[in-house]
Amino acid sequence: MVQIRAGYPIIARMSEDQVTETAASSSKGRPAKNAAKAGIFARIALFVRQVIGELKKVVAPTRKELINYTLVVLVFVIIMMVIVTLLDLAFGTGVQWVFNGSGPTDN
């Protein structure tokens, strides 16, 4: 968590319950080579618990945000379609001019 005061970022410490289990366990370094390895079902159960824990942190967008994001994506896609169409026409015209000596409107 970063806070801004007087133009300078201040990094606040996170409590251990705010850190995910994966992040907390990864900071302890590598386990000893003779440590017992968890079984396949224990690892799958741990994975599922971690996924559920992360999904609980997800915040769904409001209706207004969802509409805004959708419009942004649609406008971007339309702009990209126009760019690709213009490039396709330009390259098609260029290729026909080079190989046929005429443009796409000349028959």
N, C-alpha and C positions, 0 to 999 in steps of 0.2 A: 504494500500500500504506500503510495507516494502522495504526500501533501505538499502544497506550495505555500510558502510564507515569505513575504517580502521578496518575491522573485526567485527564491532558492528552494530547490526540492528538499523535502525532509522525509526520510524513509522511516516509517514506523515499524516496530518489531511486531511480528505476528505471533500469537500464542500457539502452543502446540496443537490445540484442538482445531485451529483454522487451517493447519497444514494437512494435506492428504497423507494417507498412510504411506503411499509410494514415495512422496517427497521426503517424508520424515525418515523412512528407512534407508533411502539412497544416500543420505548425508552421513551415515555411520560407516561408510567404507565397505570394502568387500568382506564377506564373511570368511571365516577360517576354512581351510580346505577340508578339515576333518569334521565340520559341522554337519549334522544330519539334514539331508535334503527333504523337503516336504514332498508328499506323494502327489500323484497327478490329480487326484480328486481334490486334495487340499489346495493345490495351486489354482484349479478351476474355480473352486468356491471363493478363494481370495480375489481372483479376477472379477467374478460376478459381483462380489461385495464392493469392490472398488468402482466398477462401472455404475452400480446403483448409487453409490456415494457421489460420484461426479454428476450423474443425471439429476440428483436432488439440487445441485448448485445452479442448474440451468434456469435462466429467467426467460419466460416467453415474452415476445414483443407485444406491445399494445396494438390495438386495431389501427390506430393512426400510424404507428411506426411500420406496421406490416404493409399498409397501403403505400406509404412513402418508399419503403425498400422495393416493393414490387414495381412501382412507377420508375424508380431509378434503373432497375434491371431492364425493364422494357425499353426505356429510352436508349440505354447503352446498346442493347441488341439491335434496335432499329438503326442507330448510327453505324454500327459495325456492318450491318447488311448493306447500307448505302455505300460504305467504303469498299467492301468486297465487290459489289456490283459494278462500281465505277472502275475499279482495277481490272475486273474481268473484261469489261467492254474495251478498256484501253489496251490490254494485252491481246485480246482477240483481234482488234483492229490492226494492231501492229504486226501480228503474225500473218494475217491475211494480206496486208500491204507488202510484207517481205516476200511471201511465197506466191501470191497471186497477182500482185501489182494493183490490187483494187481494195477498197474498203468494204465493210459489211453491207452498205447500202447499194453498192454497184453490183449488178448481176451480169 
